[in-house]
């Protein structure tokens, strides 16, 4: 089960591996996935398979795309960083 804390830990580890060059294109290298799996287990005590991490990565990408579209111009919605809520005109 991916809660907020596990997701944040996963994302932080992925960012570190990207910065180390373990995602040279659109995919993590084998070594990158191994380091993600190892570091995640060290930090959380949870051992997930590469497939579980890949599924989570793919799900987060879909959520990010939906989020960007929701905040985009085509919906006329915006983001209020102070309230951390979506801003919408009254007629929306």
Secondary structure, 3 states (H helix, E strand, C coil): CCCHHHHHHHHHHHHHHHHCCCCCCCCCCHHHHHHHHHHHHHHHCCCCCHHHHHHHHHHHHHHHHHHHHHHCHHHCCEEECCCCEEECCCCC
